[in-house]
Amino acid sequence: KISAENAALRSEITQLRKTIVGKVEETHAITVLKEELAAITKDKEGLKERLIALRRAGKRDSDTLQTEARLQEITQEVEKLRGESAELEVRLKAEMNARKKLHNALQDVKGKIRVFCRIRPASKVELEQRSRVVVTSLDDYSVVVDTRTGQKSFNFDSVFGPTSTQDQVFEDSSQLVRSFLDGYNVCVFAYGQTGSGKTYTMQGTKDHPGLTPKVIKEVFVRLEELRGTASWELSVSMLELYMDNIVDLLAAPKDPRKAQSSLPLDIREDVRGGVYVANAVVNFAETEEELHRVLKQGLLNRKVGRTDMNEESSRSHLVITLTISLYNKTTDARTTSKFSLIDLAGSERVSKAGTSAKQMNEAKSINKSLTALGDVISSLANATASSKSFIPYRNNKLTMLMKDSLGGNAKTLMFVNVSPVEYNVEESIMSLSYATRVKSITNESGEV
């Protein structure tokens, strides 16, 4: 049975297909126009030089008048062609955006996990050292890596180059908020080596907020639109997985003067297969500002440390979960859904990171959990709809926490963050290959 959302998506796909017709022809038309414009511009420059020479010679004969008239005619033609070219480019850009929207809509219908790639800019140190850029975006969907043995190419649902903005990144992800409020579980997670830009993508900075603050803002904007026709209760939990231990970032610190629950933080599943952590602190929020205050306090408790790969490296996996219970007064329908925002700790080679003994153990724990995640991804990618393959979720707490995001009914989006320079090329290829495996996983995309 096709859900109402999938039916709407199929209708939207039909409309988008009509919009995209003629894209190839228009691309060719722009190329022809630009070639014609270049030729005419060259003629124009030649006429200008001829006119200047005639004027210097003091001639005002018919030849001069014809040259002036021809120059004026060509100038008008150039302006006309520029206008036509600009118009076609605007239309082409709109159709490219429609194509991307169609692709993502198709992936939603298929239940595919979408994978976006983001290439960070070269750092100040990398520029000073004149590090060679070897990872580039060929277009909005393709990444090319220059290696010693030749080029390797990777294709994803969307690719953001070094100049991409936080707004552009969020624009392609914002429709997930609608799914969340429609009753679907949603998960966005960032993967990549240490220093590849994961935390910037997920959290951002005060001046350039990332996905998490933008998702929160969008949630409250859309909830305001529902005011009067719906009632809701929104809560948040904030956990980190550090050295294979779950830490509740919203719990009071370990201080005898402050009360804190000593109950164990156990990962459990509800009757519908949804994952939750028993005894974790859950804070309710009625405003965007209130929710931001809660998250700000939690982030201050997160484990970070300096390594040779990154000035402030995340030493833990961060899992922020928004949960909403929504009652639609018009339809008398009640839904409960969650939006998980996961900033994975950076994968790294211990010898390259130059860490202390303590951080070496942290790195081993991080890599162990990411290896377990890779095993789950491989098992899911190799599984078929008819087979009941064993998926090793229980091999690590990270994969247990992500069980209903990777193989359940969530709408899932992965960001693979990579460095552009040659020094990190091996790690970049590993991350891109890892993400390619994720792209082949199909979720159920059901409503909760």
C-alpha positions as CSV (number, residue, x, y, z in Angstrom):
1,K,0.0,0.0,0.0
2,I,1.4,3.3,-1.1
3,S,1.4,5.9,1.7
4,A,-0.2,9.3,1.1
5,E,3.2,11.0,1.1
6,N,4.6,8.6,-1.5
7,A,1.5,9.2,-3.7
8,A,2.1,12.9,-3.4
9,L,5.7,12.4,-4.3
10,R,4.8,10.4,-7.4
11,S,2.5,13.2,-8.5
12,E,5.3,15.7,-7.9
13,I,7.7,13.6,-9.9
14,T,5.4,13.6,-12.9
15,Q,5.2,17.4,-12.8
16,L,9.0,17.7,-12.4
17,R,9.6,15.4,-15.4
18,K,7.5,17.7,-17.5
19,T,9.6,20.7,-16.3
20,I,12.9,19.0,-17.1
21,V,12.0,18.3,-20.8
22,G,14.3,20.3,-23.1
23,K,17.2,20.7,-20.7
24,V,19.7,19.1,-23.1
25,E,18.6,21.3,-26.0
26,E,18.8,24.4,-23.8
27,T,22.3,23.5,-22.7
28,H,23.3,23.1,-26.4
29,A,21.6,26.4,-27.2
30,I,23.6,28.3,-24.5
31,T,26.8,26.8,-25.9
32,V,25.9,28.0,-29.4
33,L,24.9,31.4,-28.2
34,K,28.2,31.9,-26.3
35,E,30.2,30.8,-29.4
36,E,28.2,33.3,-31.5
37,L,28.6,36.0,-28.9
38,A,32.4,35.5,-28.8
39,A,32.7,35.7,-32.6
40,I,30.5,38.9,-32.8
41,T,32.4,40.5,-29.9
42,K,35.7,39.8,-31.8
43,D,34.2,41.5,-34.9
44,K,33.1,44.4,-32.7
45,E,36.6,44.9,-31.4
46,G,38.0,44.8,-34.9
47,L,35.5,47.5,-36.1
48,K,36.4,49.6,-33.1
49,E,40.1,49.5,-34.0
50,R,39.2,50.3,-37.7
51,L,37.0,53.3,-36.6
52,I,39.7,54.7,-34.3
53,A,42.2,54.5,-37.2
54,L,39.8,56.3,-39.6
55,R,39.2,59.0,-37.1
56,R,42.8,59.5,-36.5
57,A,43.3,59.9,-40.2
58,G,40.6,62.6,-40.1
59,K,38.3,60.8,-42.5
60,R,34.5,61.4,-42.4
61,D,33.8,59.6,-45.7
62,S,31.2,56.9,-46.4
63,D,33.6,54.2,-45.2
64,T,33.7,55.8,-41.8
65,L,29.9,56.2,-41.6
66,Q,29.4,52.6,-42.6
67,T,31.8,51.4,-40.0
68,E,30.1,53.5,-37.3
69,A,26.7,52.2,-38.3
70,R,27.9,48.6,-38.4
71,L,29.5,49.0,-35.0
72,Q,26.3,50.3,-33.5
73,E,24.4,47.4,-35.1
74,I,26.8,44.8,-33.7
75,T,26.7,46.5,-30.2
76,Q,22.9,46.1,-30.2
77,E,23.2,42.5,-31.4
78,V,25.7,41.7,-28.6
79,E,23.4,43.1,-26.0
80,K,20.5,41.1,-27.4
81,L,22.6,37.8,-27.4
82,R,23.7,38.5,-23.9
83,G,20.1,38.9,-22.8
84,E,19.1,35.6,-24.5
85,S,22.1,33.8,-23.0
86,A,21.3,35.1,-19.5
87,E,17.7,34.1,-19.8
88,L,18.6,30.6,-20.9
89,E,21.1,30.2,-18.1
90,V,18.4,31.2,-15.5
91,R,16.0,28.6,-17.0
92,L,18.8,26.0,-17.1
93,K,19.6,26.6,-13.4
94,A,15.9,26.2,-12.5
95,E,15.7,23.0,-14.5
96,M,18.9,21.7,-12.8
97,N,17.3,22.4,-9.4
98,A,14.2,20.7,-10.6
99,R,16.3,17.7,-11.6
100,K,17.9,17.5,-8.2
101,K,14.5,17.8,-6.5
102,L,13.2,15.0,-8.8
103,H,16.1,12.8,-7.9
104,N,15.6,13.3,-4.2
105,A,11.9,12.7,-4.5
106,L,12.6,9.4,-6.3
107,Q,15.0,8.4,-3.6
108,D,12.3,9.0,-1.0
109,V,9.8,6.8,-2.9
110,K,12.5,4.1,-3.1
111,G,13.3,4.4,0.6
112,K,17.0,5.0,-0.2
113,I,19.4,6.6,2.3
114,R,20.5,9.8,0.6
115,V,24.1,10.7,0.7
116,F,25.5,14.3,0.4
117,C,29.2,15.0,0.0
118,R,30.8,18.2,1.3
119,I,34.3,19.2,0.4
120,R,35.8,21.7,2.8
121,P,38.1,24.6,1.7
122,A,41.8,24.2,2.1
123,S,42.9,25.5,5.5
124,K,45.2,28.5,6.0
125,V,48.1,26.2,6.9
126,E,47.4,24.0,3.8
127,L,47.4,27.1,1.6
128,E,50.7,28.4,3.2
129,Q,52.3,25.0,2.6
130,R,50.9,25.1,-1.0
131,S,49.2,21.7,-0.5
132,R,47.9,20.4,-3.8
133,V,44.2,20.2,-4.1
134,V,43.2,16.7,-5.4
135,V,39.5,16.4,-4.5
136,T,37.1,18.5,-6.6
137,S,33.5,18.6,-7.4
138,L,32.9,17.9,-11.1
139,D,29.2,19.0,-10.9
140,D,26.4,19.0,-8.4
141,Y,26.5,15.2,-8.2
142,S,30.1,14.0,-8.9
143,V,33.4,14.1,-7.0
144,V,36.8,13.5,-8.7
145,V,39.9,12.5,-6.8
146,D,43.4,12.7,-8.4
147,T,45.6,9.8,-7.2
148,R,49.0,8.5,-8.2
149,T,47.3,5.8,-10.3
150,G,44.8,8.1,-12.0
151,Q,41.4,9.7,-11.3
152,K,38.7,8.1,-9.1
153,S,35.2,9.4,-9.4
154,F,32.3,9.1,-7.0
155,N,28.6,9.9,-7.5
156,F,26.3,11.1,-4.7
157,D,22.8,12.6,-4.4
158,S,24.3,16.1,-4.0
159,V,27.8,17.5,-3.8
160,F,28.8,20.8,-2.1
161,G,32.2,22.3,-3.0
162,P,34.5,24.4,-0.9
163,T,32.6,27.6,-1.7
164,S,29.2,26.2,-0.6
165,T,27.4,28.1,2.1
166,Q,25.5,26.8,5.2
167,D,22.3,28.0,3.7
168,Q,22.9,26.1,0.5
169,V,23.6,22.9,2.4
170,F,20.4,23.3,4.5
171,E,18.3,24.1,1.5
172,D,18.7,20.5,0.2
173,S,17.9,19.1,3.6
174,S,15.1,21.3,4.8
175,Q,12.3,19.0,3.4
176,L,13.2,16.5,6.1
177,V,11.6,18.8,8.7
178,R,8.3,18.4,6.9
179,S,8.7,14.6,7.1
180,F,9.4,14.9,10.8
181,L,6.2,16.8,11.5
182,D,4.3,14.5,9.2
183,G,5.1,11.6,11.6
184,Y,8.3,10.1,10.1
185,N,11.5,9.3,12.0
186,V,14.3,11.3,10.4
187,C,18.1,11.0,10.9
188,V,20.9,13.2,9.6
189,F,24.5,12.1,10.4
190,A,27.9,13.4,9.4
191,Y,30.9,11.1,8.7
192,G,34.5,11.8,7.8
193,Q,38.1,12.0,9.0
194,T,39.2,14.3,11.8
195,G,39.3,17.9,10.6
196,S,37.1,17.4,7.6
197,G,34.3,19.8,8.6
198,K,31.7,17.5,10.2
199,T,31.0,19.7,13.3
200,Y,30.9,22.8,11.1
201,T,28.3,21.2,8.9
202,M,26.2,19.9,11.8
203,Q,26.7,22.7,14.4
204,G,28.3,25.6,12.6
205,T,29.3,28.8,14.3
206,K,27.5,31.8,15.7
207,D,27.8,33.7,12.4
208,H,27.4,30.6,10.2
209,P,24.9,28.2,11.9
210,G,24.9,24.6,10.8
211,L,22.2,22.0,10.2
212,T,21.2,21.5,13.8
213,P,20.3,25.2,14.6
214,K,18.7,25.5,11.2
215,V,16.6,22.4,11.7
216,I,15.4,23.7,15.0
217,K,14.5,27.1,13.5
218,E,12.6,25.4,10.7
219,V,10.7,23.2,13.1
220,F,9.4,26.2,15.0
221,V,8.6,28.1,11.8
222,R,6.5,25.2,10.6
223,L,4.9,24.6,14.0
224,E,3.8,28.2,14.1
225,E,2.0,27.6,10.8
226,L,0.1,24.7,12.5
227,R,-0.9,26.8,15.5
228,G,-4.7,26.7,15.9
229,T,-5.1,23.4,14.0
230,A,-2.7,21.3,16.1
231,S,-1.2,20.9,19.5
232,W,2.2,19.4,20.3
233,E,4.9,18.5,22.8
234,L,8.5,18.9,21.8
235,S,11.4,17.4,23.8
236,V,15.1,16.9,23.3
237,S,17.8,14.5,24.6
238,M,21.5,14.9,24.1
239,L,23.9,12.0,24.4
240,E,27.6,11.3,23.6
241,L,29.2,8.0,23.1
242,Y,32.7,8.3,24.6
243,M,35.1,5.4,25.0
244,D,32.2,3.0,24.4
245,N,30.2,4.6,27.3
246,I,27.0,6.6,27.0
247,V,27.2,10.0,28.6
248,D,24.1,12.1,29.2
249,L,25.1,15.7,28.4
250,L,21.9,17.1,29.8
251,A,22.4,15.4,33.2
252,A,23.8,17.4,36.1
253,P,27.6,17.1,36.4
254,K,29.1,14.6,38.8
255,D,29.2,16.8,41.8
256,P,28.0,15.6,45.2
257,R,26.3,18.9,45.8
258,K,24.1,18.4,42.8
259,A,21.6,15.6,42.4
260,Q,22.1,13.2,39.5
261,S,20.5,9.9,38.7
262,S,22.7,6.9,39.1
263,L,20.4,4.7,37.0
264,P,22.1,3.0,34.0
265,L,21.8,4.4,30.5
266,D,20.6,1.4,28.7
267,I,19.8,1.2,25.0
268,R,16.4,-0.3,24.4
269,E,13.8,-0.8,21.7
270,D,10.1,-0.1,21.9
271,V,7.4,-2.4,20.6
272,R,7.7,-0.8,17.1
273,G,11.5,-1.2,16.9
274,G,12.2,2.4,17.8
275,V,15.5,2.9,19.7
276,Y,15.7,4.9,22.9
277,V,18.0,5.2,25.9
278,A,16.4,4.4,29.3
279,N,16.9,6.9,32.1
280,A,18.3,9.6,29.8
281,V,17.3,13.2,30.7
282,V,14.6,14.6,28.4
283,N,14.0,18.4,28.4
284,F,10.9,19.9,27.0
285,A,11.0,23.2,25.1
286,E,8.2,25.5,24.0
287,T,10.4,28.0,22.1
288,E,13.4,28.0,19.8
289,E,15.4,30.1,22.3
290,E,14.6,27.6,25.1
291,L,15.8,24.7,23.0
292,H,19.0,26.5,22.0
293,R,19.8,27.2,25.6
294,V,19.5,23.5,26.5
295,L,21.7,22.4,23.6
296,K,24.3,25.1,24.3
297,Q,24.7,23.8,27.8
298,G,25.0,20.2,26.6
299,L,27.6,21.1,24.0
300,L,29.8,22.6,26.7
301,N,30.0,19.1,28.3
302,R,31.1,17.3,25.1
303,K,34.6,15.7,25.0
304,V,37.0,17.5,22.6
305,G,40.7,17.6,22.4
306,R,43.6,18.9,20.3
307,T,45.3,16.6,17.8
308,D,47.8,17.2,15.0
309,M,44.9,16.8,12.6
310,N,42.5,19.3,14.2
311,E,42.8,22.1,16.7
312,E,39.6,21.0,18.4
313,S,38.8,17.4,17.6
314,S,35.5,15.8,18.7
315,R,36.5,12.8,20.8
316,S,33.0,11.4,21.0
317,H,30.0,10.7,18.9
318,L,27.2,13.2,19.5
319,V,23.5,12.2,19.3
320,I,20.9,15.0,19.6
321,T,17.3,13.7,19.4
322,L,14.3,15.9,19.0
323,T,11.0,14.1,19.7
324,I,7.6,15.5,18.9
325,S,4.1,14.2,19.9
326,L,1.6,16.0,17.6
327,Y,-2.1,16.0,17.6
328,N,-3.9,17.2,14.5
329,K,-7.3,18.7,15.5
330,T,-8.6,18.6,12.0
331,T,-7.9,14.9,11.3
332,D,-8.0,13.8,14.9
333,A,-4.7,12.0,14.2
334,R,-1.8,11.6,16.7
335,T,1.8,11.0,15.7
336,T,5.1,10.6,17.6
337,S,8.3,10.9,15.7
338,K,12.0,11.8,16.3
339,F,14.7,13.7,14.4
340,S,18.2,12.5,15.2
341,L,21.1,14.7,14.4
342,I,24.4,12.7,14.8
343,D,27.9,14.2,14.6
344,L,30.2,11.2,14.5
345,A,33.7,11.5,15.9
346,G,36.4,11.8,13.3
347,S,38.1,8.7,11.9
348,E,41.8,9.0,12.0
349,R,45.1,7.1,11.9
350,V,46.7,7.3,15.3
351,S,50.2,7.7,13.8
352,K,49.1,10.7,11.8
353,A,47.0,12.4,14.5
354,G,50.0,12.7,16.9
355,T,47.9,12.2,20.0
356,S,48.8,11.6,23.6
357,A,48.4,8.2,25.3
358,K,44.9,9.1,26.4
359,Q,43.9,10.3,23.0
360,M,45.4,7.2,21.4
361,N,42.9,5.1,23.4
362,E,40.2,7.5,22.4
363,A,41.1,7.2,18.7
364,K,41.1,3.4,19.0
365,S,37.7,3.4,20.5
366,I,36.4,5.8,17.8
367,N,37.8,3.7,15.0
368,K,36.4,0.5,16.6
369,S,32.9,2.0,16.7
370,L,33.2,3.3,13.1
371,T,34.5,-0.2,12.0
372,A,31.4,-1.7,13.6
373,L,29.3,0.9,11.7
374,G,31.0,-0.2,8.5
375,D,30.2,-3.8,9.2
376,V,26.5,-3.0,9.6
377,I,26.6,-0.9,6.4
378,S,28.2,-3.8,4.5
379,S,25.6,-6.2,5.8
380,L,22.7,-3.9,4.9
381,A,24.1,-3.2,1.5
382,N,24.5,-6.9,0.7
383,A,21.1,-7.8,2.1
384,T,18.2,-8.4,-0.3
385,A,14.5,-7.8,0.3
386,S,13.8,-11.6,0.3
387,S,16.7,-12.5,2.6
388,K,16.9,-12.2,6.4
389,S,20.5,-11.5,6.7
390,F,22.1,-11.1,10.2
391,I,22.9,-7.5,10.8
392,P,25.5,-7.0,13.5
393,Y,23.9,-4.0,15.3
394,R,24.8,-5.3,18.8
395,N,28.6,-5.3,18.1
396,N,28.8,-1.7,19.3
397,K,26.8,0.8,21.2
398,L,27.0,3.2,18.2
399,T,25.3,0.8,15.9
400,M,22.8,-0.1,18.5
401,L,21.9,3.7,18.8
402,M,21.7,4.0,15.0
403,K,19.7,0.8,14.4
404,D,16.4,2.5,13.5
405,S,18.2,5.1,11.4
406,L,20.1,2.8,9.1
407,G,17.8,-0.2,8.8
408,G,14.5,0.9,10.2
409,N,11.8,3.2,9.0
410,A,13.6,6.5,9.1
411,K,14.2,8.9,6.3
412,T,18.0,9.1,6.5
413,L,20.5,11.6,5.1
414,M,24.3,11.1,5.5
415,F,26.9,13.8,5.0
416,V,30.3,12.6,4.0
417,N,32.8,15.4,4.7
418,V,36.2,15.3,3.0
419,S,39.5,17.3,2.9
420,P,40.5,18.6,-0.5
421,V,44.3,18.3,-0.2
422,E,46.8,15.6,-1.2
423,Y,48.0,15.0,2.3
424,N,44.6,13.5,3.2
425,V,43.9,11.8,-0.1
426,E,43.9,8.2,1.4
427,E,41.4,9.2,4.1
428,S,39.3,11.0,1.6
429,I,39.1,8.0,-0.7
430,M,38.2,5.8,2.3
431,S,35.4,8.1,3.4
432,L,34.0,8.4,-0.2
433,S,34.1,4.7,-0.6
434,Y,32.4,4.2,2.8
435,A,29.6,6.7,1.7
436,T,29.1,4.9,-1.6
437,R,28.3,1.7,0.4
438,V,25.7,3.7,2.5
439,K,24.1,5.0,-0.6
440,S,23.1,1.4,-1.6
441,I,21.1,0.8,1.6
442,T,17.3,0.9,1.3
443,N,15.1,1.8,4.3
444,E,11.5,1.0,4.7
445,S,10.6,4.7,5.0
446,G,7.4,3.9,6.9
447,E,5.4,6.2,9.1
448,V,5.5,5.7,12.9
